[in-house]
Amino acid sequence: MKRETHGRLEQVKGRAKEAAGILTSNETLEKEGARQRATGALEETVGTARRKLGSAVARVAAAIRK
């Protein structure tokens, strides 16, 4: 859950940087924001996948114990 939350936060910060770059015509800031947003999205996806995999493993382990 922590990784998912951190990924969402990075996306928000990236969008803010990207918007600030667009408003100030600062291409470097805009690109940095876009990269941060993309990295955050990836981090959120990885976190979600890990959480779901952990849940599936726990369900399988519980089924085996029965």
ZALOKOL-995420 format. One record per residue (C-alpha): x, y, z. Coordinates in steps of 0.001 Angstrom, whole numbers, plus 500000, padded with zeros to 6 digits. Layout:
// residues N
+--------+--------+--------+
!      u !      v !      w !
+--------+--------+--------+
!      X !      Y !      Z !
...
+--------+--------+--------+
// end
This chain:
// residues 66
+--------+--------+--------+
!      u !      v !      w !
+--------+--------+--------+
! 500000 ! 500000 ! 500000 !
! 502861 ! 502343 ! 500791 !
! 504288 ! 502071 ! 497273 !
! 500870 ! 502719 ! 495724 !
! 500363 ! 505826 ! 497838 !
! 503860 ! 507104 ! 497107 !
! 503252 ! 506551 ! 493387 !
! 500041 ! 508580 ! 493507 !
! 501815 ! 511375 ! 495369 !
! 504604 ! 511430 ! 492781 !
! 502006 ! 511665 ! 490016 !
! 500403 ! 514689 ! 491668 !
! 503760 ! 516399 ! 492169 !
! 504710 ! 515600 ! 488576 !
! 501478 ! 517094 ! 487245 !
! 502105 ! 520255 ! 489275 !
! 505659 ! 520578 ! 487929 !
! 504469 ! 519882 ! 484414 !
! 501754 ! 522542 ! 484675 !
! 504212 ! 525031 ! 486163 !
! 506597 ! 524325 ! 483299 !
! 503857 ! 524927 ! 480741 !
! 502746 ! 528156 ! 482429 !
! 506286 ! 529519 ! 482672 !
! 507428 ! 528164 ! 479299 !
! 510122 ! 526177 ! 481100 !
! 510614 ! 523035 ! 479007 !
! 513030 ! 521504 ! 481501 !
! 510522 ! 521741 ! 484343 !
! 507757 ! 520474 ! 482087 !
! 509799 ! 517419 ! 481061 !
! 510870 ! 516762 ! 484649 !
! 507232 ! 516829 ! 485708 !
! 506216 ! 514474 ! 482930 !
! 508983 ! 512047 ! 483924 !
! 507992 ! 512247 ! 487593 !
! 504352 ! 511645 ! 486713 !
! 505242 ! 508606 ! 484588 !
! 507521 ! 507209 ! 487284 !
! 504760 ! 507656 ! 489845 !
! 502294 ! 505819 ! 487631 !
! 504730 ! 502936 ! 487238 !
! 505402 ! 502829 ! 490969 !
! 501679 ! 502764 ! 491699 !
! 501174 ! 499927 ! 489204 !
! 504002 ! 497886 ! 490721 !
! 502594 ! 498464 ! 494190 !
! 499135 ! 497369 ! 493118 !
! 500521 ! 494248 ! 491446 !
! 502548 ! 493327 ! 494539 !
! 499532 ! 493810 ! 496797 !
! 497315 ! 491660 ! 494566 !
! 499972 ! 488960 ! 494253 !
! 500385 ! 488898 ! 498021 !
! 496641 ! 488489 ! 498465 !
! 496536 ! 485655 ! 495933 !
! 499424 ! 483863 ! 497632 !
! 497689 ! 484226 ! 501011 !
! 494458 ! 482771 ! 499573 !
! 496318 ! 479823 ! 498047 !
! 498172 ! 479198 ! 501299 !
! 494895 ! 479281 ! 503231 !
! 493298 ! 476849 ! 500769 !
! 496238 ! 474454 ! 501097 !
! 496010 ! 474482 ! 504891 !
! 492351 ! 473359 ! 504794 !
+--------+--------+--------+
// end
